[in-house]
């Protein structure tokens, strides 16, 4: 077993820890939790830091609780937000909760006796808690002065949009979560990102004032990219853990494209490699940076643990197809949706099946049916320079005919101009 706090320290994950929390953790098995807001039916890579925190917590011999906020998801946490978010209805919440529970089960061991992970939903204890009971039993213990002193509240009150009472009450609701889990599940530790510090302290304060109890908080660093852009976001949006929202190929590519600066931080945070293994990989990487050893190790590890070895294999074959000498037969194993996802962002054109039945020459297809080339002369020039391939075969004659027999999956023609410029023709 590992030492939980030491593990977070050397990995560069630890941000804040309350006094005596480390002593409490060293006494023996503790129960602790992290909350996940069900704002979507899938978690994304921005949640992985907290998932990894729970993994390390369990590997250190402690009992992790994953709280999905069926109740708090209906309110909205103002921490780190500049505007109030949309509230969710019951049906959407139910779908989102089911998706998140399924994903967390991929990372945590729920069946282990002793310190097996537990999933809890705060809707279970809030659904029968009336407003009057809440302000009487909870609200009276925390002063408005205490709540307004929090940075998350101050920033919103000083901003143009202000803050609704709904969001203002969020820290009381989250504080009660901690109290409930402390009282009913012996959860003495709450963990979260550094933006949750204020909410966590409210929980420890409520436990102290309501029952004279003691509880602790631990927060982790918020992950940022070295270029200042938001971690987990790309031009096409968030990188989701659900393979139907973000394919394993795109997921793999996200990590593979990490900069050398970012990857040295991320490989500590998002893998389970030991310090010795990471230092060895870093030495190999620094000796030959062009081989991107760290990026490949990170992308391989996190893709397997998030999806599967089979998903990694598909991601590697996709990469080989697009950037290497992968066989066309690979595309024949994929659905239409997956093919379109692989070629997302690639110019796509429709070609008539009727015209293909009669046969179209390469020059006509490329100069008239697409905008890949401004003229047949440009097609000829590219062919003469050896820079044009159709369906992974080099074109040597612009008069070469293509028919329906050349369609991959009876649907596509893949055009490659140079090494990296692709065009996708879809027969209709």
Secondary structure, DSSP 8 states (H G I E B T S, - for coil): ---HHHHHHHTT-EEEE-TTHHHHHHTS--EEEEEE--SSSS-BGGGHHHHHHHHHHHHTT-EEEEEE-TTGGGT---TT-SS------HHHHHHHHHHHHHHHHHHS-SS-TTT--EEEETHHHHTT--HHHHHHHTGGGS-HHHHHTSHHHHHHHHSSS---HHHHTHHHHHHHHHHHHHHHH-EEEEEEEGGGHHHHHHHHHHHHHHH----EEEEE---B-TTSSBTTEETTEE-BSSTTTS-HHHHHHHHHT--HHHHHHHHHHH----HHHHHHHHHHHHH-GGG-HHHHHHHHHHHHHHT-HHHHHHHHHHHHHHHS---GGGGGGS-HHHHHHHTTTSEEEEE-HHHHHH-EEHHHHHHHS-SS-SSHHHHHHHHHTT-EEETTEE---TT-EE-GGG-BTTTEEEEEETTTEEEEEEE-
